[in-house]
Amino acid sequence: MNYSSRLGLNYLGFLAFVGLLAMIEQASGAGLWMGYVFPFFTIAVYASIGVICRTLEIGEYYVAGAAACPRSSTAWPPPPTG
C-alpha cells in the first residue's frame, strides 16, 4: 500500500469518526461524555502508534533530535559509582 492510499484511508477514518460523533450529538444532544471522547481517542491513537512502531534497542530513542541515551561501548544504564 503506497503513501497516498494510506493517507486517504486515514482521512476517511477521521471523517467517519467526526461524522459518527456529529450524528450521536444530534440524536442525544451534547453530553459531557463527548468532551472526554476526543482526548481519549487522541491518546489511544498515539499509544497505538507507540506499540506498532516500538523499538527494542534503547539507543534508537530520540528526544528533540538527540539520542535519549548516548551510544557507547559500555552497558546502559551505567553501573553505579562509589
Long-range contacts (C-beta under 8 A, 24 or more apart in sequence): 17-41
